[in-house]
Amino acid sequence: MSIVHSYVEIINIMKSLDDYLSFSAFVIVLSSMSGLFHLNFHLLILSEDGYLHTLVGEIYFSVSVALVILSASATNSAFVTAKEAIFSLPWKIPQYYKEVKMVIWSECARDVSLTLWKVYKIEQSLIFSAIGTLVTYGILLGSLGKR
């Protein structure tokens, strides 16, 4: 049963990470997305020179968002894979089916994931959603400013 205890430790670590770092991850993603929007809007609508500073800012904010989202989504998907492996254990050890199933359901039934401020579960699709949001609001503000 050491594999089940290791899984329970993983659950506790993930819960602790989410409790202490979800707000920080939210602030990092929100501020980086705001920075990306500001830089893109300034580059495309207002500015005609100074591309080097904008490029460095784009790289910085993009890397900040990618680090948070990709690492957290990889952690969430690895946790789901581990959960599927744990819940398939009773069928792999048929002589201890009932005992293993009871232990798993009593200790491993919690669903834990890394989130942004306990509001949004971090997945890889968040990157595409964020890019779409930036483009949409950029087009809206750009068309309002052209009057």
DSSP file (Angstrom, degrees, kcal/mol; ACC not computed):
  #  RESIDUE AA STRUCTURE BP1 BP2  ACC     N-H-->O    O-->H-N    N-H-->O    O-->H-N    TCO  KAPPA ALPHA  PHI   PSI    X-CA   Y-CA   Z-CA
    1    1 A M     >        0   0    0      0, 0.0     4,-1.9     0, 0.0     3,-0.3   0.000 360.0 360.0 360.0   9.3    0.0    0.0    0.0
    2    2 A S  H  >  +     0   0    0      1,-0.2     4,-2.2     2,-0.2     5,-0.2   0.816 360.0  59.1 -66.0 -27.4    3.0    2.3   -0.2
    3    3 A I  H  > S+     0   0    0      2,-0.2     4,-1.9     1,-0.2    -1,-0.2   0.877 105.4  48.5 -67.3 -36.2    1.8    3.5   -3.6
    4    4 A V  H  > S+     0   0    0     -3,-0.3     4,-2.3     2,-0.2    -2,-0.2   0.899 111.1  49.8 -69.3 -40.7   -1.5    4.6   -2.1
    5    5 A H  H  X S+     0   0    0     -4,-1.9     4,-2.0     2,-0.2    -2,-0.2   0.877 109.6  51.4 -66.3 -36.5    0.3    6.5    0.6
    6    6 A S  H  X S+     0   0    0     -4,-2.2     4,-2.0     2,-0.2    -1,-0.2   0.898 109.6  50.5 -64.2 -39.8    2.6    8.2   -2.0
    7    7 A Y  H  X S+     0   0    0     -4,-1.9     4,-2.3     2,-0.2    -2,-0.2   0.896 108.1  52.0 -64.9 -40.2   -0.6    9.2   -3.9
    8    8 A V  H  X S+     0   0    0     -4,-2.3     4,-2.3     2,-0.2    -1,-0.2   0.884 108.5  51.6 -63.9 -37.9   -2.1   10.6   -0.7
    9    9 A E  H  X S+     0   0    0     -4,-2.0     4,-2.5     2,-0.2    -1,-0.2   0.895 108.1  51.7 -64.0 -39.5    1.1   12.6   -0.2
   10   10 A I  H  X S+     0   0    0     -4,-2.0     4,-2.7     2,-0.2    -2,-0.2   0.908 108.5  51.5 -62.8 -41.3    0.8   13.9   -3.7
   11   11 A I  H  X S+     0   0    0     -4,-2.3     4,-2.5     1,-0.2    -2,-0.2   0.935 111.0  47.5 -59.5 -46.4   -2.8   15.0   -3.0
   12   12 A N  H  X S+     0   0    0     -4,-2.3     4,-2.3     1,-0.2    -2,-0.2   0.889 112.6  48.7 -64.4 -39.5   -1.6   16.9    0.1
   13   13 A I  H  X S+     0   0    0     -4,-2.5     4,-2.8     2,-0.2    -1,-0.2   0.922 112.2  48.4 -66.0 -44.0    1.2   18.6   -1.7
   14   14 A M  H  X S+     0   0    0     -4,-2.7     4,-2.5     2,-0.2    -2,-0.2   0.907 112.2  49.2 -63.3 -41.1   -1.1   19.6   -4.6
   15   15 A K  H  X S+     0   0    0     -4,-2.5     4,-2.5    -5,-0.2    -1,-0.2   0.914 112.3  48.2 -64.1 -42.2   -3.7   21.0   -2.1
   16   16 A S  H  X S+     0   0    0     -4,-2.3     4,-2.3     2,-0.2     5,-0.3   0.916 111.4  50.0 -64.2 -43.7   -1.0   22.9   -0.3
   17   17 A L  H  X S+     0   0    0     -4,-2.8     4,-2.6     1,-0.2     5,-0.3   0.920 112.8  46.8 -59.6 -44.2    0.4   24.3   -3.5
   18   18 A D  H  X S+     0   0    0     -4,-2.5     4,-1.3     1,-0.2     5,-0.2   0.889 111.8  51.2 -67.3 -38.4   -3.1   25.4   -4.6
   19   19 A D  H  < S+     0   0    0     -4,-2.5     4,-0.2    -5,-0.2    -1,-0.2   0.912 121.9  30.1 -64.1 -42.1   -3.8   27.0   -1.2
   20   20 A Y  H  < S+     0   0    0     -4,-2.3     4,-0.3    -5,-0.2    -2,-0.2   0.741 129.0  33.1 -93.5 -24.2   -0.6   29.0   -1.1
   21   21 A L  H  X S+     0   0    0     -4,-2.6     4,-2.6    -5,-0.3     5,-0.2   0.484  88.8  88.7-114.7  -3.0    0.1   29.8   -4.7
   22   22 A S  H  X S+     0   0    0     -4,-1.3     4,-2.0    -5,-0.3    95,-0.9   0.904  93.7  45.4 -67.2 -38.9   -3.2   30.1   -6.5
   23   23 A F  H  > S+     0   0    0     -4,-0.2     4,-2.5    -5,-0.2    -1,-0.2   0.910 113.4  50.3 -68.7 -40.4   -3.5   33.8   -5.8
   24   24 A S  H  > S+     0   0    0     -4,-0.3     4,-2.5     1,-0.2    -2,-0.2   0.911 110.6  49.5 -62.6 -41.9    0.1   34.4   -6.8
   25   25 A A  H  X S+     0   0    0     -4,-2.6     4,-2.6     2,-0.2     5,-0.2   0.900 110.5  51.2 -63.1 -40.0   -0.4   32.5  -10.1
   26   26 A F  H  X S+     0   0    0     -4,-2.0     4,-2.9    -5,-0.2     5,-0.2   0.926 111.2  47.0 -61.5 -45.7   -3.6   34.6  -10.7
   27   27 A V  H  X S+     0   0    0     -4,-2.5     4,-2.7     2,-0.2     5,-0.3   0.905 112.8  49.3 -64.7 -41.6   -1.7   37.9  -10.2
   28   28 A I  H  X S+     0   0    0     -4,-2.5     4,-2.2     2,-0.2     5,-0.2   0.938 115.2  43.1 -63.3 -46.6    1.2   36.8  -12.4
   29   29 A V  H  X S+     0   0    0     -4,-2.6     4,-2.5     2,-0.2     5,-0.2   0.927 116.5  47.2 -66.4 -44.4   -1.1   35.7  -15.2
   30   30 A L  H  X S+     0   0    0     -4,-2.9     4,-2.3    -5,-0.2    -2,-0.2   0.928 115.3  44.3 -64.5 -45.4   -3.3   38.8  -14.9
   31   31 A S  H  X S+     0   0    0     -4,-2.7     4,-2.4    -5,-0.2    -1,-0.2   0.886 114.6  49.6 -69.0 -36.6   -0.5   41.3  -14.8
   32   32 A S  H  X S+     0   0    0     -4,-2.2     4,-2.6    -5,-0.3    -2,-0.2   0.899 111.4  48.7 -68.0 -39.2    1.4   39.5  -17.6
   33   33 A M  H  X S+     0   0    0     -4,-2.5     4,-2.4     2,-0.2    -2,-0.2   0.893 111.8  49.8 -66.8 -38.1   -1.7   39.5  -19.8
   34   34 A S  H  X S+     0   0    0     -4,-2.3     4,-2.6     2,-0.2    -2,-0.2   0.911 111.5  49.2 -64.4 -41.4   -2.3   43.2  -19.0
   35   35 A G  H  X S+     0   0    0     -4,-2.4     4,-2.7     2,-0.2     5,-0.2   0.913 110.8  49.6 -63.5 -42.9    1.3   43.9  -19.9
   36   36 A L  H  X S+     0   0    0     -4,-2.6     4,-2.7     2,-0.2     5,-0.2   0.918 112.0  48.6 -61.0 -43.3    1.0   42.0  -23.2
   37   37 A F  H  X S+     0   0    0     -4,-2.4     4,-2.8     2,-0.2     5,-0.3   0.939 112.7  47.6 -62.7 -46.4   -2.2   43.9  -24.0
   38   38 A H  H  X S+     0   0    0     -4,-2.6     4,-2.6     1,-0.2     5,-0.2   0.929 114.2  46.4 -61.8 -45.5   -0.6   47.2  -23.3
   39   39 A L  H  X S+     0   0    0     -4,-2.7     4,-2.5     2,-0.2    -1,-0.2   0.924 115.1  45.7 -64.3 -44.4    2.6   46.5  -25.3
   40   40 A N  H  X S+     0   0    0     -4,-2.7     4,-2.9    -5,-0.2     5,-0.3   0.919 114.2  48.2 -65.4 -43.0    0.6   45.1  -28.3
   41   41 A F  H  X>S+     0   0    0     -4,-2.8     4,-2.4    -5,-0.2     5,-1.1   0.927 114.1  46.9 -63.0 -44.3   -1.8   48.0  -28.2
   42   42 A H  I  <>S+     0   0    0     -4,-2.6     5,-3.1    -5,-0.3     4,-0.4   0.901 115.8  45.8 -63.7 -40.9    1.0   50.5  -28.0
   43   43 A L  I  <5S+     0   0    0     -4,-2.5    -2,-0.2    -5,-0.2    -1,-0.2   0.931 121.6  34.2 -68.4 -46.8    3.0   48.8  -30.8
   44   44 A L  I  <5S+     0   0    0     -4,-2.9    -2,-0.2    -5,-0.2    -3,-0.2   0.834 131.6  23.2 -83.0 -33.2    0.1   48.4  -33.2
   45   45 A I  I  <5S+     0   0    0     -4,-2.4    -3,-0.2    -5,-0.3    -2,-0.1   0.867 130.8  21.8-103.1 -45.5   -2.0   51.5  -32.6
   46   46 A L  I   <S+     0   0    0     -5,-1.1    -3,-0.2    -4,-0.4     2,-0.2   0.843 104.0  68.9 -99.2 -36.5    0.1   54.2  -31.1
   47   47 A S      < +     0   0    0     -5,-3.1     3,-0.1    -6,-0.2     4,-0.0  -0.509  34.2 174.6 -97.9 154.0    3.8   53.7  -31.8
   48   48 A E  S    S+     0   0    0     -2,-0.2     2,-0.3     1,-0.1     3,-0.1   0.428  74.1  28.9-126.2  -9.7    5.9   53.8  -34.9
   49   49 A D  S    S+     0   0    0      1,-0.1    -1,-0.1     2,-0.0     0, 0.0  -0.858  82.3  67.6-140.9 175.9    9.4   53.3  -33.5
   50   50 A G     >  +     0   0    0     -2,-0.3     4,-1.1    -3,-0.1    -1,-0.1   0.907  46.7 156.6  79.0  43.8   11.0   51.6  -30.5
   51   51 A Y  H  >  +     0   0    0      1,-0.2     4,-2.6     2,-0.2     5,-0.2   0.776  63.2  65.3 -73.7 -25.8   10.4   48.0  -31.5
   52   52 A L  H  > S+     0   0    0      2,-0.2     4,-2.3     1,-0.2    -1,-0.2   0.927 102.7  45.6 -65.8 -45.4   13.3   46.6  -29.4
   53   53 A H  H  > S+     0   0    0      1,-0.2     4,-2.2     2,-0.2    -1,-0.2   0.896 114.5  49.3 -64.0 -39.4   11.8   47.6  -26.1
   54   54 A T  H  X S+     0   0    0     -4,-1.1     4,-2.7     2,-0.2    -2,-0.2   0.900 109.6  51.4 -66.4 -40.4    8.5   46.3  -27.1
   55   55 A L  H  X S+     0   0    0     -4,-2.6     4,-2.4     2,-0.2    -2,-0.2   0.908 109.9  49.0 -63.8 -42.5    9.9   43.0  -28.3
   56   56 A V  H  X S+     0   0    0     -4,-2.3     4,-2.4     2,-0.2    -1,-0.2   0.911 112.8  48.2 -63.8 -41.8   11.8   42.5  -25.0
   57   57 A G  H  X S+     0   0    0     -4,-2.2     4,-2.7     2,-0.2     5,-0.3   0.903 109.9  52.3 -64.1 -41.3    8.6   43.2  -23.1
   58   58 A E  H  X S+     0   0    0     -4,-2.7     4,-2.5     1,-0.2     5,-0.2   0.927 111.3  46.8 -59.2 -45.8    6.6   40.8  -25.3
   59   59 A I  H  X S+     0   0    0     -4,-2.4     4,-2.5     2,-0.2     5,-0.2   0.927 113.0  49.5 -63.8 -44.4    9.1   38.0  -24.6
   60   60 A Y  H  X S+     0   0    0     -4,-2.4     4,-2.1     1,-0.2    -2,-0.2   0.951 115.6  40.9 -60.6 -51.7    9.2   38.7  -20.9
   61   61 A F  H  X S+     0   0    0     -4,-2.7     4,-2.3     1,-0.2     5,-0.2   0.878 115.0  51.9 -68.1 -37.2    5.4   38.7  -20.4
   62   62 A S  H  X S+     0   0    0     -4,-2.5     4,-2.6    -5,-0.3    -1,-0.2   0.914 111.0  47.3 -64.8 -42.1    4.9   35.8  -22.8
   63   63 A V  H  X S+     0   0    0     -4,-2.5     4,-2.7    -5,-0.2     5,-0.2   0.891 110.1  53.8 -66.3 -38.7    7.4   33.7  -20.9
   64   64 A S  H  X S+     0   0    0     -4,-2.1     4,-1.7    -5,-0.2    -2,-0.2   0.939 113.2  42.1 -60.4 -47.3    5.8   34.6  -17.6
   65   65 A V  H  X S+     0   0    0     -4,-2.3     4,-2.6     1,-0.2     5,-0.3   0.927 115.4  50.0 -65.3 -44.8    2.4   33.5  -18.7
   66   66 A A  H  X S+     0   0    0     -4,-2.6     4,-2.5     1,-0.2     5,-0.5   0.888 107.8  53.5 -64.4 -39.5    3.8   30.3  -20.4
   67   67 A L  H  X S+     0   0    0     -4,-2.7     4,-1.5    -5,-0.2     5,-0.3   0.931 114.5  40.6 -61.1 -45.5    5.8   29.3  -17.3
   68   68 A V  H  X S+     0   0    0     -4,-1.7     4,-2.0    -5,-0.2     5,-0.2   0.959 121.2  40.6 -68.6 -50.2    2.8   29.5  -15.0
   69   69 A I  H  X S+     0   0    0     -4,-2.6     4,-2.5     1,-0.2     5,-0.2   0.929 117.5  45.0 -69.6 -46.4    0.2   27.9  -17.4
   70   70 A L  H  X S+     0   0    0     -4,-2.5     4,-2.0    -5,-0.3    -1,-0.2   0.902 115.9  45.6 -68.9 -39.8    2.3   25.2  -18.9
   71   71 A S  H  X S+     0   0    0     -4,-1.5     4,-2.0    -5,-0.5    -1,-0.2   0.920 116.4  45.4 -69.5 -41.1    3.8   24.0  -15.6
   72   72 A A  H  X S+     0   0    0     -4,-2.0     4,-2.4    -5,-0.3    42,-0.3   0.893 113.8  48.7 -69.3 -38.3    0.5   24.0  -13.8
   73   73 A S  H  X S+     0   0    0     -4,-2.5     4,-2.4    -5,-0.2    -1,-0.2   0.876 110.8  50.9 -69.9 -34.9   -1.3   22.3  -16.6
   74   74 A A  H  X S+     0   0    0     -4,-2.0     4,-2.2    -5,-0.2    -1,-0.2   0.896 110.8  49.5 -65.7 -39.1    1.4   19.6  -16.9
   75   75 A T  H  X S+     0   0    0     -4,-2.0     4,-2.1     2,-0.2    -2,-0.2   0.921 111.2  49.2 -64.0 -44.1    1.0   19.1  -13.1
   76   76 A N  H  X S+     0   0    0     -4,-2.4     4,-2.0     1,-0.2    -2,-0.2   0.909 112.5  46.6 -63.2 -42.1   -2.7   18.8  -13.4
   77   77 A S  H  X S+     0   0    0     -4,-2.4     4,-2.0     2,-0.2    -1,-0.2   0.871 111.5  51.5 -70.8 -34.2   -2.6   16.3  -16.3
   78   78 A A  H  X S+     0   0    0     -4,-2.2     4,-2.3     2,-0.2    -1,-0.2   0.874 109.0  51.9 -66.3 -36.1    0.1   14.2  -14.4
   79   79 A F  H  X S+     0   0    0     -4,-2.1     4,-2.4     2,-0.2    -2,-0.2   0.902 108.1  50.5 -66.0 -40.4   -2.2   14.2  -11.4
   80   80 A V  H  X S+     0   0    0     -4,-2.0     4,-2.3     2,-0.2    -2,-0.2   0.902 110.4  50.1 -63.5 -40.3   -5.1   12.9  -13.5
   81   81 A T  H  X S+     0   0    0     -4,-2.0     4,-2.0     2,-0.2    -2,-0.2   0.913 111.3  48.1 -63.5 -43.0   -2.9   10.2  -14.9
   82   82 A A  H  X S+     0   0    0     -4,-2.3     4,-2.4     2,-0.2    -2,-0.2   0.886 110.2  52.6 -64.6 -38.2   -1.8    9.1  -11.4
   83   83 A K  H  X S+     0   0    0     -4,-2.4     4,-2.5     1,-0.2    -2,-0.2   0.914 108.5  49.7 -64.6 -42.5   -5.4    9.1  -10.2
   84   84 A E  H  X S+     0   0    0     -4,-2.3     4,-0.9     1,-0.2    -1,-0.2   0.892 111.2  50.1 -62.5 -38.8   -6.4    6.8  -13.1
   85   85 A A  H  < S+     0   0    0     -4,-2.0     4,-0.4     2,-0.2     3,-0.4   0.905 111.5  48.0 -66.4 -41.1   -3.5    4.5  -12.2
   86   86 A I  H >< S+     0   0    0     -4,-2.4     3,-1.3     1,-0.2    -2,-0.2   0.919 110.6  50.6 -65.9 -43.1   -4.5    4.4   -8.6
   87   87 A F  H 3< S+     0   0    0     -4,-2.5    -1,-0.2     1,-0.3    -2,-0.2   0.650 106.6  55.9 -73.7 -12.6   -8.2    3.7   -9.3
   88   88 A S  T >X S+     0   0    0     -4,-0.9     4,-0.8    -3,-0.4     3,-0.6   0.515  83.7  90.2 -91.4  -4.6   -7.2    0.9  -11.6
   89   89 A L  H X> S+     0   0    0     -3,-1.3     4,-1.3    -4,-0.4     3,-1.1   0.883  75.6  60.9 -59.7 -42.7   -5.2   -0.9   -8.9
   90   90 A P  H 34 S+     0   0    0      0, 0.0    -1,-0.2     0, 0.0     3,-0.2   0.850 105.7  48.4 -57.8 -32.5   -8.1   -3.0   -7.5
   91   91 A W  H <4 S+     0   0    0     -3,-0.6    -2,-0.2     1,-0.2    -3,-0.1   0.708 108.2  54.7 -79.8 -18.8   -8.6   -4.8  -10.8
   92   92 A K  H << S+     0   0    0     -3,-1.1    -1,-0.2    -4,-0.8    -3,-0.1   0.683 112.7  42.6 -85.8 -18.3   -4.8   -5.5  -11.1
   93   93 A I  S >< S+     0   0    0     -4,-1.3     3,-1.1    -3,-0.2    -1,-0.3  -0.712  70.2 171.5-123.8  78.6   -4.7   -7.2   -7.8
   94   94 A P  G >  S+     0   0    0      0, 0.0     3,-1.3     0, 0.0     4,-0.2   0.785  71.0  61.8 -66.0 -28.5   -7.8   -9.4   -7.8
   95   95 A Q  G 3  S+     0   0    0      1,-0.3     3,-0.1     2,-0.1    -2,-0.0   0.781 115.1  34.4 -70.6 -23.1   -7.1  -11.4   -4.6
   96   96 A Y  G <> S+     0   0    0     -3,-1.1     4,-2.7    -6,-0.2     5,-0.3  -0.056  81.7 129.0-114.9  31.0   -7.1   -8.1   -2.5
   97   97 A Y  H <> S+     0   0    0     -3,-1.3     4,-2.4     1,-0.2     5,-0.2   0.914  72.9  42.3 -55.1 -52.7   -9.9   -6.4   -4.6
   98   98 A K  H  > S+     0   0    0     -4,-0.2     4,-2.3     2,-0.2    -1,-0.2   0.911 116.5  46.9 -66.4 -43.2  -12.1   -5.4   -1.7
   99   99 A E  H  > S+     0   0    0      2,-0.2     4,-2.3     1,-0.2    -1,-0.2   0.932 115.2  45.3 -65.1 -45.4   -9.4   -4.2    0.7
  100  100 A V  H  X S+     0   0    0     -4,-2.7     4,-2.6     1,-0.2     5,-0.2   0.908 112.8  51.2 -65.4 -41.0   -7.6   -2.2   -2.0
  101  101 A K  H  X S+     0   0    0     -4,-2.4     4,-2.6    -5,-0.3     5,-0.2   0.901 110.0  49.5 -64.1 -40.5  -10.8   -0.7   -3.2
  102  102 A M  H  X S+     0   0    0     -4,-2.3     4,-2.0     2,-0.2    -1,-0.2   0.922 112.6  47.0 -64.6 -43.3  -11.8    0.4    0.3
  103  103 A V  H  X S+     0   0    0     -4,-2.3     4,-2.1     2,-0.2     5,-0.4   0.926 114.2  47.4 -64.3 -43.8   -8.5    2.0    1.0
  104  104 A I  H  X S+     0   0    0     -4,-2.6     4,-2.8     1,-0.2    -2,-0.2   0.936 114.2  45.3 -64.7 -46.4   -8.5    3.8   -2.3
  105  105 A W  H  < S+     0   0    0     -4,-2.6     4,-0.3     1,-0.2    -1,-0.2   0.805 115.5  47.7 -70.2 -27.6  -12.0    5.1   -2.0
  106  106 A S  H  < S+     0   0    0     -4,-2.0    -1,-0.2    -5,-0.2    -2,-0.2   0.849 128.5  20.3 -80.4 -32.7  -11.5    6.2    1.6
  107  107 A E  H  < S+     0   0    0     -4,-2.1     3,-0.2    -5,-0.2    -2,-0.2   0.691 126.2  42.9-109.0 -22.2   -8.2    8.0    1.1
  108  108 A C  S  < S+     0   0    0     -4,-2.8    -3,-0.2    -5,-0.4    -2,-0.1   0.241  77.8  98.2-115.3  13.5   -7.9    8.9   -2.6
  109  109 A A        +     0   0    0     -4,-0.3    -1,-0.2    -5,-0.2     2,-0.1   0.613  55.7 108.2 -82.0 -10.0  -11.3   10.1   -3.6
  110  110 A R        -     0   0    0     -3,-0.2     2,-0.6     1,-0.1    -3,-0.0  -0.415  62.0-143.1 -69.0 140.4  -10.4   13.8   -3.3
  111  111 A D        +     0   0    0     -2,-0.1     2,-0.4     2,-0.0    -2,-0.1  -0.926  25.6 176.3-106.4 118.9  -10.1   15.7   -6.6
  112  112 A V        +     0   0    0     -2,-0.6     2,-0.3   -36,-0.1   -97,-0.1  -0.943   5.4 162.0-124.5 141.3   -7.3   18.3   -6.5
  113  113 A S        -     0   0    0     -2,-0.4     2,-0.4   -99,-0.1   -40,-0.1  -0.986  41.8-101.8-152.5 157.7   -6.0   20.6   -9.2
  114  114 A L        +     0   0    0     -2,-0.3     8,-2.0   -42,-0.3     2,-0.2  -0.671  48.6 180.0 -82.0 135.0   -4.0   23.7   -9.5
  115  115 A T  E     -A  121   0A   0     -2,-0.4     2,-0.8     6,-0.2     6,-0.2  -0.767  37.7-105.7-130.0 170.1   -6.1   26.8  -10.1
  116  116 A L  E >> S-A  120   0A   0      4,-2.3     3,-1.7    -2,-0.2     4,-1.0  -0.892 102.0 -31.6 -98.3 102.1   -6.0   30.5  -10.6
  117  117 A W  T 34 S-     0   0    0    -95,-0.9    -1,-0.2    -2,-0.8   -94,-0.1   0.813 110.3 -68.9  56.4  37.0   -7.2   31.9   -7.3
  118  118 A K  T 34 S+     0   0    0      2,-0.2    -1,-0.3  -100,-0.1     3,-0.1   0.669 126.6  90.6  60.3  20.2   -9.5   28.9   -6.8
  119  119 A V  T <4 S+     0   0    0     -3,-1.7     2,-0.4     1,-0.3    -2,-0.2   0.787  83.7  31.0-109.2 -43.6  -11.6   30.1   -9.7
  120  120 A Y  E  < S-A  116   0A   0     -4,-1.0    -4,-2.3     3,-0.0     2,-0.4  -0.977  72.6-130.1-129.9 124.0  -10.3   28.5  -12.9
  121  121 A K  E     -A  115   0A   0     -2,-0.4     2,-0.5    -6,-0.2    -6,-0.2  -0.583  35.1-118.4 -71.3 127.8   -8.6   25.2  -13.3
  122  122 A I        +     0   0    0     -8,-2.0     2,-0.3    -2,-0.4    -8,-0.2  -0.558  46.6 159.5 -76.5 121.8   -5.4   25.7  -15.2
  123  123 A E    >   -     0   0    0     -2,-0.5     3,-1.6   -47,-0.1     4,-0.3  -0.881  53.9-105.6-133.1 165.2   -5.4   23.8  -18.5
  124  124 A Q  T >> S+     0   0    0     -2,-0.3     3,-1.4     1,-0.3     4,-0.6   0.786 114.6  69.1 -64.7 -26.1   -3.3   24.2  -21.7
  125  125 A S  H 3> S+     0   0    0      1,-0.3     4,-2.2     2,-0.2    -1,-0.3   0.670  80.1  78.8 -67.7 -14.2   -6.4   25.7  -23.4
  126  126 A L  H <> S+     0   0    0     -3,-1.6     4,-2.5     1,-0.2    -1,-0.3   0.839  86.9  58.4 -61.9 -32.1   -6.0   28.7  -21.2
  127  127 A I  H <> S+     0   0    0     -3,-1.4     4,-2.3    -4,-0.3    -1,-0.2   0.935 108.2  44.2 -62.9 -45.6   -3.2   30.0  -23.4
  128  128 A F  H  X S+     0   0    0     -4,-0.6     4,-2.3     2,-0.2    -2,-0.2   0.882 113.3  51.3 -68.5 -37.3   -5.5   30.0  -26.5
  129  129 A S  H  X S+     0   0    0     -4,-2.2     4,-2.2     2,-0.2    -1,-0.2   0.912 110.9  48.6 -63.2 -42.1   -8.3   31.6  -24.6
  130  130 A A  H  X S+     0   0    0     -4,-2.5     4,-2.5     2,-0.2    -2,-0.2   0.912 111.2  48.7 -66.2 -42.7   -6.0   34.3  -23.3
  131  131 A I  H  X S+     0   0    0     -4,-2.3     4,-2.4     1,-0.2    -1,-0.2   0.916 111.7  50.4 -63.6 -42.3   -4.6   35.0  -26.8
  132  132 A G  H  X S+     0   0    0     -4,-2.3     4,-2.4     1,-0.2    -1,-0.2   0.891 110.5  49.6 -61.9 -39.7   -8.2   35.2  -28.2
  133  133 A T  H  X S+     0   0    0     -4,-2.2     4,-2.6     2,-0.2     5,-0.3   0.920 110.4  49.9 -65.6 -43.8   -9.2   37.6  -25.5
  134  134 A L  H  X S+     0   0    0     -4,-2.5     4,-2.1     1,-0.2    -2,-0.2   0.924 113.1  46.3 -60.4 -44.4   -6.2   39.8  -26.1
  135  135 A V  H  X S+     0   0    0     -4,-2.4     4,-2.5     2,-0.2    -2,-0.2   0.921 112.8  50.0 -65.1 -44.0   -6.9   39.9  -29.9
  136  136 A T  H  X S+     0   0    0     -4,-2.4     4,-2.3     1,-0.2    -2,-0.2   0.947 114.6  41.9 -61.7 -50.4  -10.6   40.6  -29.4
  137  137 A Y  H  X S+     0   0    0     -4,-2.6     4,-2.7     1,-0.2     5,-0.3   0.845 112.9  55.2 -68.2 -31.8  -10.1   43.5  -26.9
  138  138 A G  H  X S+     0   0    0     -4,-2.1     4,-2.4    -5,-0.3    -1,-0.2   0.917 109.3  46.4 -64.0 -42.6   -7.3   44.8  -29.1
  139  139 A I  H  X S+     0   0    0     -4,-2.5     4,-2.4     2,-0.2    -2,-0.2   0.913 113.3  50.1 -65.5 -42.1   -9.5   44.9  -32.1
  140  140 A L  H  X S+     0   0    0     -4,-2.3     4,-1.7     2,-0.2    -2,-0.2   0.953 115.8  40.3 -61.7 -50.2  -12.3   46.6  -30.1
  141  141 A L  H  X S+     0   0    0     -4,-2.7     4,-1.9     1,-0.2    -1,-0.2   0.867 114.5  54.1 -68.7 -34.6  -10.1   49.3  -28.7
  142  142 A G  H  X S+     0   0    0     -4,-2.4     4,-0.6    -5,-0.3    -1,-0.2   0.894 109.7  46.6 -65.0 -39.6   -8.3   49.7  -31.9
  143  143 A S  H  < S+     0   0    0     -4,-2.4     3,-0.3     1,-0.2    -1,-0.2   0.817 111.7  51.7 -73.9 -29.2  -11.5   50.3  -33.8
  144  144 A L  H >< S+     0   0    0     -4,-1.7     3,-0.8     1,-0.2    -1,-0.2   0.846 108.6  51.7 -71.8 -32.9  -12.7   52.7  -31.2
  145  145 A G  H 3< S+     0   0    0     -4,-1.9    -1,-0.2     1,-0.2    -2,-0.2   0.593  95.6  70.5 -79.9 -10.3   -9.5   54.8  -31.4
  146  146 A K  T 3<        0   0    0     -4,-0.6    -1,-0.2    -3,-0.3    -2,-0.1   0.363 360.0 360.0 -89.3   5.2   -9.6   55.2  -35.2
  147  147 A R    <         0   0    0     -3,-0.8    -1,-0.2    -4,-0.1    -2,-0.1   0.498 360.0 360.0 -71.3 360.0  -12.6   57.6  -35.3
